[in-house]
């Protein structure tokens, strides 16, 4: 099913509607709520943010039209190009959720409203900050218009245990809404907003979503920051979205997931949108010379500019006797399995070690890149001859060729003088979502 959120954003981008119109309509629906799903409407702040987004869009459109007018005078522009440019600039400057209204479960800290956790003891508490999940959604252009009912402090599975009354099921008001994120699930099921935030410890997103016929997703613990969420059980609580289709859930998780310095349990790389598997790069340098001065740092620097994550395993010196130690250290320190999205880069004698890794592989990898004059030819047969002078291993060359993927050779005038231009080109071609592992040297 097509993303409902993306459809709203496209309408706002095209000028068919505005952020203010979307927010006003959502507030009107929230005011008409007769299921007791909404505890508070954040009217003033939501409308202010909507007006700010509309003003930014208008500024982008005016600038684009002026630019397009100049192009038309020179016969170099088209209306379609102008619309595409506007849409792209809105994504870059405002975000992928520009103008989309949403509701947060009332255990998420939000600005401009109370955060009660559906309890009387927090009845007058106004948060001085926003939960990371809310912060990231709003940074992407979304607008929080209200807070949803729940079982107090998320202790319950029906949203009947709220200090402000029970929430009724969206499909059959005589039945329970499920919980503890019952208000969020009902708000989405009744069409008040296209998505809402919930929290899940033992089913508190999944169960109410199922009771109300919507999609609720419990992420892996550590995928989305819990910072700014009133805890039920910190070691098992997770934050997740409720929406009306899977595409929207995927989009929201892509925006909310990722490392947060305020939540030490968050993993930097737990979520990858479907069909967008990340390339993993393992860089293994050899033992001769000093790789810290030339090619490796150049590649590393270029990859980091593209948002790369860097791991640094320490591998023993790569002579004949230590290949077993290299393999053991490699398997202990590389935090993922090598697969069809993995690229191995071997510098100098590191290329020899690559062959032993490739021979152990059960599935082919994406590519094997041999760096430096140590390998003077793209052909695996020539690489075989040179490697056998360095390491006395009984290699299965047919298996290595099968597992090596695309074989690439890069080298300059000597082992480390690979030009910066090559490093930049390699970085560009490998994409922006990369994991680099720079190894080498001896154990300290």
SEMAR-873572 format. One record per residue (C-alpha): residue in three letters; x, y, z. Coordinates in steps of 0.001 Angstrom, whole numbers, padded with zeros to 6 digits, always signed. Last residue first. Layout:
<kenus>
ALAXYZ
...
</kenus>
This chain:
<kenus>
UNK+048745-003713+022081
UNK+047948-006226+019349
UNK+049909-005682+016195
UNK+049296-003541+013165
UNK+046300-003733+010901
UNK+042608-002940+010794
UNK+040314-000295+009403
UNK+036732-001498+009368
UNK+034485+000758+007351
UNK+030694+000589+007559
UNK+028956+002396+004742
UNK+025743+004239+004005
UNK+026956+006884+001542
UNK+027657+005013-001665
UNK+030425+002731-002972
UNK+030888+004738-006156
UNK+031642+007988-004347
UNK+034214+006425-002027
UNK+035978+004694-004928
UNK+036110+007955-006854
UNK+037515+009804-003856
UNK+040202+007182-003240
UNK+041136+007133-006913
UNK+041447+010934-006940
UNK+043654+010754-003837
UNK+046205+008816-005838
UNK+047380+005375-004670
UNK+050922+005992-003471
UNK+050992+003372-000718
UNK+052500+000214-002284
UNK+054386+002008-005036
UNK+053677+003791-008300
UNK+049922+003600-007743
UNK+047624+000669-007209
UNK+043993-000404-007403
UNK+042787-003877-008428
UNK+039145-004918-008567
UNK+037573-008384-008402
UNK+033750-008498-008524
UNK+032468-011228-006252
UNK+035177-013011-004266
UNK+033105-016061-003304
UNK+033214-017873-006660
UNK+036848-016874-007295
UNK+037795-018133-003842
UNK+035954-021416-004375
UNK+037747-022017-007673
UNK+041044-021109-006029
UNK+040749-023654-003218
UNK+043818-022480-001355
UNK+046320-024851+000288
UNK+048235-022174+002132
UNK+051948-021359+002022
UNK+051725-017610+002286
UNK+053937-015034+000612
UNK+055125-016666-002614
UNK+051675-018258-002920
UNK+050138-014789-002879
UNK+052055-013702-005956
UNK+051073-016719-008027
UNK+047436-016565-006912
UNK+047178-012870-007749
UNK+048337-013773-011243
UNK+045608-016423-011535
UNK+043036-014011-010087
UNK+043475-011691-013040
UNK+043259-007997-012267
UNK+047036-007636-012424
UNK+049837-006079-010421
UNK+048921-007245-006940
UNK+051604-006105-004458
UNK+051565-002855-006443
UNK+048868-001583-004122
UNK+045226-002489-003293
UNK+043177-005639-003912
UNK+039439-004985-003934
UNK+037088-007936-003473
UNK+033432-007329-004319
UNK+029835-008161-003344
UNK+030433-011270-001228
UNK+029701-014855-002198
UNK+028135-017260+000336
UNK+029619-019933+002632
UNK+032859-018008+003108
UNK+035889-019826+004479
UNK+037845-019535+001219
UNK+037068-015834+001088
UNK+038619-015347+004532
UNK+041800-017172+003476
UNK+041977-015061+000352
UNK+041501-011832+002292
UNK+044580-012685+004391
UNK+046698-012545+001299
UNK+045190-009213+000387
UNK+046220-007875+003788
UNK+049768-008501+002575
UNK+049480-005344+000464
UNK+046172-003664+001215
UNK+043029-005776+001186
UNK+039581-004265+000654
UNK+036633-006599+001239
UNK+033184-005429+000114
UNK+030093-006805+001848
UNK+026507-006525+000611
UNK+026341-010121-000682
UNK+027394-011383+002745
UNK+030138-011171+005390
UNK+028609-011714+008824
UNK+028636-008844+011295
UNK+030521-007392+014284
UNK+034105-007864+012978
UNK+036209-008271+016139
UNK+036109-011941+017052
UNK+036002-013203+013467
UNK+038965-011013+012531
UNK+040982-011982+015595
UNK+040530-015701+014852
UNK+041351-015281+011180
UNK+044434-013186+011899
UNK+045655-015690+014502
UNK+045361-018505+011973
UNK+047263-016392+009440
UNK+049986-015798+012028
UNK+052602-018352+011013
UNK+052736-017262+007409
UNK+053132-013562+008141
UNK+050372-011003+008665
UNK+051151-009134+011874
UNK+048325-009601+014374
UNK+044997-007795+013789
UNK+043493-004964+015847
UNK+039883-004260+014919
UNK+038994-000609+014276
UNK+035327+000108+013516
UNK+034251+003214+011601
UNK+030717+004272+010643
UNK+030521+006145+007342
UNK+028507+009344+006892
UNK+029656+010288+003386
UNK+032383+012561+004733
UNK+033527+009563+006762
UNK+034058+007648+003508
UNK+036377+010368+002171
UNK+038403+010398+005393
UNK+038736+006615+005448
UNK+039804+006535+001822
UNK+042508+009130+002434
UNK+043550+007512+005717
UNK+044024+004180+003924
UNK+045941+005532+000929
UNK+048710+007616+002468
UNK+050302+008153+005879
UNK+048746+005644+008276
UNK+049592+002738+005979
UNK+053191+002799+007244
UNK+055502+000399+005435
UNK+055044-003354+005146
UNK+052528-005220+007302
UNK+049320-005241+005343
UNK+046067-003363+005498
UNK+042619-004880+005906
UNK+039593-002732+005117
UNK+036170-004353+005607
UNK+033316-002519+003940
UNK+029650-003136+004659
UNK+027105-001891+002137
UNK+023741-001102+003639
UNK+020589-002861+002586
UNK+018025-000487+001118
UNK+015257-002826-000065
UNK+013335-002518+003196
UNK+014561+000441+005228
UNK+017614-000332+007389
UNK+017283-000253+011165
UNK+019701-001367+013866
UNK+022680+000813+012945
UNK+023726+003097+015774
UNK+022574+000855+018664
UNK+020784+002692+021456
UNK+021219+001522+025061
UNK+023213+004603+026118
UNK+020247+006939+025679
UNK+021202+010637+025794
UNK+023923+010277+023169
UNK+021278+009098+020707
UNK+022159+006600+018009
UNK+019665+005743+015341
UNK+016014+005185+014585
UNK+013385+007952+014474
UNK+013457+008830+010764
UNK+013824+005295+009373
UNK+011242+004137+011900
UNK+008755+006684+010585
UNK+009265+005677+006942
UNK+008893+001959+007733
UNK+005693+002532+009708
UNK+004342+004636+006840
UNK+005033+001895+004296
UNK+003388-000676+006599
UNK-000024+000962+006492
UNK-002542+002630+008807
UNK-000088+003889+011414
UNK+001176+003141+014932
UNK+004808+003963+015631
UNK+007354+002604+018118
UNK+009273+003269+021331
UNK+010655+000370+023367
UNK+010520-000543+027054
UNK+012380-003728+028125
UNK+015237-002639+030404
UNK+013559+000651+031284
UNK+010365-000912+032648
UNK+007403+001525+032650
UNK+009485+004562+031890
UNK+008185+008050+031139
UNK+009624+008766+027684
UNK+012122+011626+027263
UNK+014974+009417+026092
UNK+013639+006073+024873
UNK+015774+006215+021721
UNK+014771+004029+018802
UNK+016641+000845+017798
UNK+017884-000291+021219
UNK+015203-002900+021858
UNK+014046-004202+018483
UNK+011064-002276+017202
UNK+007445-002949+018207
UNK+005283-001996+015230
UNK+001567-001285+015252
UNK-000513-001364+012065
UNK-004252-000660+012360
UNK-007392-002742+012901
UNK-008423-001464+016330
UNK-007778-004534+018514
UNK-004635-005349+016486
UNK-003172-001897+017096
UNK-004142-002179+020773
UNK-002131-005447+021048
UNK+000948-004454+019059
UNK+001747-001169+020764
UNK+001425-002205+024427
UNK+002518-005801+023815
UNK+004912-006539+026650
UNK+006956-003359+026964
UNK+005656-001250+024086
UNK+005468+002528+023724
UNK+003239+004446+021341
UNK+003522+007255+018821
UNK+000758+008213+016421
UNK+000162+008167+012683
UNK-002172+009420+009962
UNK-004097+011609+012417
UNK-007743+011756+013519
UNK-008594+008913+011139
UNK-010559+006865+013660
UNK-008004+004027+013479
UNK-005118+006443+014051
UNK-006652+008053+017140
UNK-007808+004599+018344
UNK-004259+003198+018231
UNK-002783+006215+020027
UNK-005448+006143+022744
UNK-004976+002413+023319
UNK-001211+002583+023852
UNK-001449+000500+027078
UNK-003379-001028+025818
UNK-006407-002532+024151
UNK-009301-000377+022998
UNK-011893-002204+025075
UNK-015277-003192+023647
UNK-018669-001465+023683
UNK-017282+001248+021406
UNK-016930-001297+018543
UNK-014536-000312+015744
UNK-012554+002470+017447
UNK-012516+000720+020845
UNK-013377+003036+023716
UNK-010731+004738+025864
UNK-011289+004488+029611
UNK-011352+007454+031956
UNK-009028+010315+032858
UNK-007058+008615+035639
UNK-006396+005846+033137
UNK-006676+002140+033931
UNK-009202+001353+031196
UNK-006611+001638+028445
UNK-006959-002166+027953
UNK-003555-003765+028567
UNK-002312-002145+031728
UNK+000543-000343+033480
UNK+001630+002182+030833
UNK+002218+004843+033538
UNK-001579+005103+033755
UNK-003194+002992+031023
UNK-003119+005271+028023
UNK-004776+008364+026517
UNK-003221+010253+023619
UNK-001531+013654+023522
UNK-002028+016328+020872
UNK-001140+018181+017677
UNK+002479+017072+017185
UNK+003653+018484+013845
UNK+005925+016567+011438
UNK+008654+018465+009559
UNK+011613+016058+009762
UNK+012902+017914+012842
UNK+009425+017351+014256
UNK+009814+013595+013878
UNK+013299+013725+015375
UNK+012192+015735+018423
UNK+009189+013498+019007
UNK+011425+010407+019059
UNK+014030+012208+021193
UNK+011417+013086+023823
UNK+010917+016826+024141
UNK+012128+019191+026844
UNK+010975+021218+029865
UNK+007920+018970+030285
UNK+004807+020418+031893
UNK+003536+018435+034878
UNK+000106+019493+036139
UNK-001644+016101+036256
UNK+001540+014201+037040
UNK+000126+012736+040277
UNK-003281+012434+038641
UNK-002067+009845+036134
UNK-002617+009355+032407
UNK+001179+009519+031823
UNK+000559+013194+032676
UNK+002719+015081+030181
UNK+001300+018591+029891
UNK+001580+020620+026737
UNK+003656+023183+024854
UNK+006716+020959+024554
UNK+006355+017187+024576
UNK+007553+014458+026943
UNK+006191+011100+025801
UNK+004046+009277+028399
UNK+000935+010873+026936
UNK+001067+008838+023721
UNK+002026+011204+020934
UNK-000299+012444+018188
UNK+000542+013308+014593
UNK+000099+016057+011992
UNK+002058+016022+008681
UNK+003325+019479+007640
UNK+006643+018395+006118
UNK+007229+014729+006991
UNK+010216+014168+004678
UNK+011962+017289+005942
UNK+012030+021089+005937
UNK+015255+022113+004188
UNK+016228+018954+002280
UNK+012755+017551+001607
UNK+011470+021031+000696
UNK+014455+021478-001640
UNK+013707+018223-003437
UNK+010039+019060-003891
UNK+010883+022538-005229
UNK+013474+021165-007666
UNK+011029+018556-008951
UNK+008368+021193-009459
UNK+010849+023411-011377
UNK+012005+020516-013547
UNK+008375+019835-014465
UNK+007768+023477-015329
UNK+010683+023439-017810
UNK+013931+025390-018080
UNK+016676+026261-020553
UNK+015044+028669-022998
UNK+017110+031637-021700
UNK+014009+033534-020684
UNK+012652+030248-019394
UNK+015740+029832-017199
UNK+015287+033266-015606
UNK+011647+032504-014889
UNK+012704+029195-013356
UNK+015022+030958-010918
UNK+012289+033369-009894
UNK+009881+030472-009567
UNK+012366+028561-007414
UNK+012909+031497-005056
UNK+009150+032010-004712
UNK+008556+028283-004135
UNK+011294+028018-001470
UNK+009928+031078+000364
UNK+006410+029675+000227
UNK+007634+026377+001642
UNK+009364+028165+004524
UNK+006229+030188+005268
UNK+004071+027042+005205
UNK+006466+025383+007658
UNK+006340+028352+010035
UNK+002536+028485+009797
UNK+002324+024796+010691
UNK+004670+025313+013640
UNK+002485+028106+014989
UNK-000630+025995+014458
UNK+000865+023096+016439
UNK+002121+025347+019239
UNK-001262+026971+019715
UNK-003418+023842+019468
UNK-001646+021218+021565
UNK-004824+019177+022072
UNK-005002+017192+025306
UNK-006260+013817+026536
UNK-007262+012304+023190
UNK-008632+008749+022877
UNK-011802+009356+024877
UNK-013816+007558+022192
UNK-015977+010594+021398
UNK-013318+012516+019490
UNK-014878+015616+017874
UNK-012083+017850+019168
UNK-009541+015468+017656
UNK-011236+015696+014250
UNK-011106+019501+014409
UNK-007454+019355+015451
UNK-006674+017105+012465
UNK-008429+019499+010075
UNK-006572+022496+011534
UNK-003256+020635+011210
UNK-003838+019702+007569
UNK-004999+023230+006681
UNK-002002+024737+008474
UNK+000433+022451+006654
UNK-001066+023562+003368
UNK-003096+021953+000592
UNK-002876+021504-003183
UNK+000328+023572-003056
UNK+002409+020851-004686
UNK+004586+020373-001610
UNK+001567+020111+000670
UNK-000079+017500-001555
UNK+003181+015577-001789
UNK+003485+015617+002020
UNK-000027+014221+002392
UNK+000735+011426-000107
UNK+004006+010655+001701
UNK+002085+010172+004946
UNK-000438+007858+003309
UNK+002398+005669+002045
UNK+001248+003498-000841
UNK+000000+000000+000000
</kenus>
